[in-house]
């Protein structure tokens, strides 16, 4: 495998937006590598993925992610878009439809022959608070204000599904709210986003959002109000969506009811 890897020609592909700066892909890679060396904050780091908050001209403060592709992802990469490329493409489509997401600024991938080995993504940094933190520390805002944010988020999920997308990780921590802005909710962490109008996937996606009401001990009444808010916002529903949602909630509810208690015990 190493010999084959050595013989293949390396190629760097880079796409940017919202900048007039024109650099070669190799130069952008050097810029990103230097930016990783001076992070303001390390958000996530493991053997596969590193995510940092840092500064990058010409955009200012940004979120920079480096994803190393494992052997399986590399082997499949000639036959499908890499995760980074898929997120880039879907993000641009969402932005065209004025859907509020963390704004993509750059995508870069390194290829050996037809195989993608590594990807970098840059999104604009947003000073915000996520709903998971707000729900976990309820003294930060009033209960009515929190419920308003949650209902706005449920409407956002309905809009996403109506556009034919599923997020696949709709935990409350992936909803950001910006106090100084009207239309306060922004969806982030699009790593697993897919194009799908399937009732099964949309039901699973929605269930993750609804079950967080149990995770944060807000009860079934809040959970049901968010379900109502979602369906009130959907003009056309795929057949079987409600059944998919009900099955998923029934299967996972005990896990989320117990998760909050487990987190408290760990503290």
ZAVEX-941248 format. One record per residue: residue in three letters; x, y, z of N, C-alpha, C in turn. Coordinates in steps of 0.02 Angstrom, whole numbers, plus 50000, padded with zeros to 5 digits. Layout:
N
ALAXYZXYZXYZ
...
***
This chain:
267
UNK500424993950000500005000050000500445006350000
UNK500985006350039501425012150041501755013349974
UNK501955007949940502275008649875501795011749825
UNK501165009249824500655012049779500535019349796
UNK500485020849860500375027749883500935032249858
UNK501555029749860502135033749840502125035049765
UNK501895030149726501915030849654501365035449626
UNK500815036049663500265040149639500445047549645
UNK500195051449599500335058649597499875062449644
UNK500165066549687499765070449734499465076549699
UNK498845078049716498495083749687498125087349743
UNK498115093949740497745097949789497205101849753
UNK496595101249779496025104849750495765109649803
UNK495645115849783495405120849833494865125249802
UNK494345126649843493805131149823493695136149879
UNK493595142449861493475147749911492885151949891
UNK492625155749939492095160549925492185166549971
UNK491865172149952491885178249991492595180950002
UNK493015180449950493685183349952493915184749881
UNK494305190149874494615191749810495335189349806
UNK495575186449861496265183849862496305177549820
UNK496795177449775496895171649731497575168549746
UNK497555162549774498165158749788498125151949755
UNK498685148949742498685142049716498445137449772
UNK498175131549754497975126749806498545124949854
UNK499155124249828499725122649871499855128349921
UNK499775134549898499875140249942499335140549996
UNK498705139149977498165138950027498305133550079
UNK498575127850058498745122550106499255125050157
UNK499745128750133500255131550179499935136550227
UNK499475140650201499125145550244498725141950299
UNK498375136650280497985132850329498425129450381
UNK498975126650358499445123350404499715128250455
UNK499885134350433500135139450478499585141650528
UNK498965142050503498405144150547498295139050603
UNK498405132650588498315127550640498825128350697
UNK499385131450682499915132150732499785137750782
UNK499275141850768499135147350814498385147950829
UNK498095142650857497375142850870497205147250930
UNK496635150550925496365154150983496085149051033
UNK495795143651004495485138451046495485131951007
UNK495645126451041495585119851011494895117151030
UNK494475116150980493785114050992493735106450997
UNK494085102850953494065095550953494705092950923
UNK494975087550953495595084750927495635077350941
UNK495745073350889495865066250896496315064050838
UNK496395057550830496855055150778496605056550707
UNK495945057450699495655058250632495485065550618
UNK495205069150668494945075850655495215080850705
UNK495405086650680495605092150723495205098350703
UNK494895101550751494495107550739494725113050786
UNK494885118850758495135124450798494775130850780
UNK494775135450827494575142350813495215146250805
UNK495275149950750495885153650737495735159750693
UNK496255163250672496175169250630496475167650561
UNK496115169550509496355168250442496155173950396
UNK496655177550371496505182750322496275179250258
UNK495765181950225495465188550233494825188550274
UNK494665182950308494005182350338493975184250412
UNK494545184550445494545185850516494495179350556
UNK494095179450609494045173450651493635168050615
UNK493915162050614493585156650578493625150150619
UNK493235145250596493285138450623493615134150569
UNK494165130950585494565127150537494575119850557
UNK494395115550509494355108250523494815104450476
UNK495195099850504495645095550466495415088350477
UNK495225084950422494965078150427495415073550386
UNK495725068650419496135063650386495705057650368
UNK495725055550306495305050050282495645043350298
UNK495265038850329495515032150342495535028050278
UNK495785021950284495865017550226495205016350191
UNK494665015150229494015013850198493765019850159
UNK493815025850189493595031950155494005033250092
UNK494655032050097495085032950039494885028149982
UNK494755021950000494575016949950493925018649914
UNK493455021749951492805023449922492805030249887
UNK493305034349900493295041249875493265042049799
UNK493525037349758493445038349686492715037649663
UNK492285034649706491605033149685491075037649718
UNK491295042249761490825046749793491195053049816
UNK490815058349830491125064349857491395062849927
UNK491955066049944492195065850013491695069450058
UNK491755068250123491295071650169491355079250163
UNK491975081750158492065088950153491765091850090
UNK491845088350034491565090849970490795090649973
UNK490525085450003489785084850008489515090550052
UNK489845091850108489625097250152489675104050116
UNK490225105050079490315111250042489745112249991
UNK489605107149952489085107649901488395108949932
UNK488225105149983487575105950015487515112750049
UNK488065115050079488055121550113487925127150064
UNK488235126850005488125132049955487395132149932
UNK487105126249925486405125849904485945128749959
UNK486095127250021485695129950077485755137550079
UNK486365140150070486465147350070486085150750014
UNK486075147649955485695150349899484965151149916
UNK484715146749959484005147049980483925150750047
UNK484455154450066484435158750126484275154750189
UNK484525148550192484445144550252485035146050299
UNK484895147550364485415149850409485875144150434
UNK486495144250411487005139350432487645143150445
UNK488125139850478488785142650483489085143050413
UNK489325148950395489475150550325490125147250301
UNK490095143250248490705140150220491125145250182
UNK491785145050192492235149850160492765146450117
UNK492975140450136493505137050098493425129550106
UNK493575126050051493625118750052494255116750014
UNK494665112450045495275110050013495325102550024
UNK495505098949971495625091749978496285089849947
UNK496605084949977497235082249952497095075249925
UNK497315074049864497185067649831497845064449810
UNK497865057849816498405053949786498095049849731
UNK498235051749669497875048649613497135050249621
UNK496695045149619495985046249626495745046249699
UNK496205045249746496015044149816496095050449858
UNK495555052549891495575058249936495875055850003
UNK496405059150025496735057050087496615061850145
UNK496435068050129496365073050183495945078850158
UNK495535081650201495135087450182495175092850236
UNK495115099050215495095104750260494465108850244
UNK494125111250295493565115650285493645121750331
UNK493415127450305493425133750343492715136550343
UNK492465138150402491825141650409491925147950451
UNK491495152850440491555159150477491375157950551
UNK491775160650595491635160050667491065164650687
UNK490605162050728490045166050751490045166150827
UNK490055172050856489985172550929489265171150947
UNK489155165650983488465163350995488455158751055
UNK487855156651073487745151751126487345146051097
UNK487505139851114487105134351086486535132451133
UNK486015129551104485415127951142485535122651195
UNK486015118051182486165113051233486425116151297
UNK486875120851290487145124351348486595128351383
UNK486175131651344485635135651372485135131351410
UNK484965125551381484485121051414484795117751475
UNK485455116551473485795113451530485905118151587
UNK485915124751573486005129851625485425134651622
UNK484855132351646484215135851634484185142751667
UNK484655144251711484655150851742484885156251693
UNK485165154251636485425159151588484865163351556
UNK484285160151545483725163651513483075161351547
UNK482535164951534481885162951562481625156751524
UNK481175153151557480885147151526480515148851462
UNK480135154351463479755156251403480225158151345
UNK480775161351362481255163151309481565156951279
UNK481755152151321482035145851297481545142051253
UNK480905141851274480395138551234480315141951166
UNK480385148551165480345152151101480915150251055
UNK481525149551083482095147451043482005140351016
UNK481725135951058481625129051037481105128450982
UNK480575132450987480055132250935480325135150870
UNK480735140250875481055142950815481515137750782
UNK481835133750825482275128350800481865122850767
UNK481295121150796480855116050767480615118250698
UNK480455124650691480255127350625480825126950575
UNK481445127950600482025127450557482135120350532
UNK482025115450576482075108350556481555106850503
UNK480945109350513480405108250463480605111150396
UNK480905117050397481115120250335481675116150301
UNK482145113750340482695109650313482415103450279
UNK481955100050313481655093950285481235095550222
UNK480895101050223480495102950165480935104350104
UNK481555106250116482035107350062482345100850038
UNK482185095250072482445088750051483125087050080
UNK483285089650140483905088050174483775084850242
UNK484245080850265484255078550334484945080250363
UNK484955082350426485565084450459485935078550489
UNK485565073950519485805067750550486175068650616
UNK486145074550645486425075450712486115081550744
UNK485445081450752485085087350775485045087950851
UNK485615086750884485635088150956485605095650966
UNK485365097751024485265104851035485915108851034
UNK486475105551047487125108951043487305111250973
UNK486955108550923487095110650853486635116150829
UNK486245119150874485845125050859486155130950896
UNK486385135850859486685141850889486175147450890
UNK486175151250944485745157150943486155163450957
UNK485975168650920486345175050922485885180250953
UNK486025182451014485575187051048485435193451010
UNK485925196150973485845202750942485525202450873
UNK485295196650852485065195950783484345193550780
UNK483965196350733483295193950720483355187750676
UNK482935182650686483055176250654483665173250687
UNK483605171950752484185170950795484525164250788
UNK484195159250759484445152350761484835150650697
UNK485425147650707485855145450652486045138150664
UNK486015134150611486185127050616486925126150600
UNK487265122150641487975121050631488135113550629
UNK488775112050621489025105050620488665100950566
UNK488795102450504488465099150448488835093050423
UNK489265090150464489695084550443489315078750412
UNK488705077550436488325071650414487715073350371
UNK487685079550347487095081550309487025077550245
UNK486395075950227486245072050167485665075150130
UNK485625073850066485045075750026484565069850029
UNK483995070550063483515065150069482835067850090
UNK482325065450055481635066950074481285060850102
UNK481675055450117481385049250141481085050050210
UNK480475047450220480135048050284480535044850340
UNK480855039150326481235035650377481805039950404
UNK482175043050358482745047150380482515053650412
UNK481995056750386481765062950416481465061750485
UNK481135056050494480865054350559481415053150610
UNK481935049750589482515048550633482855055150651
UNK482925059550601483235066050611482845070250661
UNK482195070550651481765074450696481765071650766
UNK481775065050772481755061850838482355063950880
UNK482935064650849483535066750887483415073650918
UNK483095078050882482945084750908482425084350964
UNK481885080550954481345080251003481565076851067
UNK481975071651061482185067851120482645071951166
UNK482925077251140483335081551183482925084851238
UNK482265085551227481835088251280481835083651341
UNK481905077051329481945072351385482655072451414
UNK483145072951370483845073151392483965078851441
UNK483655084651428483745090551470483185091351521
UNK482805085951532482285085651583481775091251576
UNK481565092451515481035097351503480355094051495
UNK480345087351492479715083751495479365082651429
UNK478865078251432478485076251372478065081851345
UNK477835086251389477405091751365477795096251317
UNK478415097851335478835101851290478985098051226
UNK479145091551234479295087451175478705087451126
UNK478105086551152477515086351109477375093151077
UNK477515098551114477405105151085477885106451026
UNK478495103651030478975104450977478785100250916
UNK478495094350928478235090250873477675094050837
UNK477215096950876476665100850846476935106650806
UNK477435110050833477715115850799478025113750732
UNK478375108150733478685105550672478155104050619
UNK477645100250638477145098150589476705104050565
UNK476605108950609476245114950588476625118750533
UNK477285117950534477705121550485477795117750420
UNK477645111250420477715107350358477085107950316
UNK477165110250255476585110750211476425103950179
UNK476945100250162476865093550133477295088750173
UNK476995083250196477375078350236477445071850197
UNK478045068950198478115062350167477675057250203
UNK477365052750166476965047550197477405043250242
UNK477175042050302477555037850348478015041650395
UNK478045048350388478495052250431478305051750504
UNK477655052450519477445052150589477575045350619
UNK477465039950581477605033250606478355032350619
UNK478765034850574479495034450582479715038050645
UNK479435044050656479595047950715479395044250779
UNK478775041750780478515038250839478925032050856
UNK479115028150805479505022150816480195023850845
UNK480505028950818481165030850841481155033450912
UNK480655037550929480595040150997480465034551046
UNK480035029951028479875024251072480495020051085
UNK480915019251033481505015051039482045018351080
UNK482095025051078482665028551108482495032451172
UNK481855032851190481675037451244482015035951311
UNK482095029451328482395027751392483125029951394
UNK483475029551338484175031651333484235039051350
UNK483795043151322483845050351332483585052451400
UNK483095048851426482855050351494483405049151545
UNK483835044151532484355042351580485005046151569
UNK485095049151509485735052251492485895058051537
UNK485395062251553485525068151595485745065951665
UNK485425060951693485605058451759486315055751758
UNK486505052351704487175049551698487695055151697
UNK487545060551660488015066151656488105069551724
UNK487555070051762487585073051829488025068651874
UNK487925062051870488315057351911489065057851896
UNK489235058951833489945059551814490245065851843
UNK489845071151850490105077351878490205076551953
***
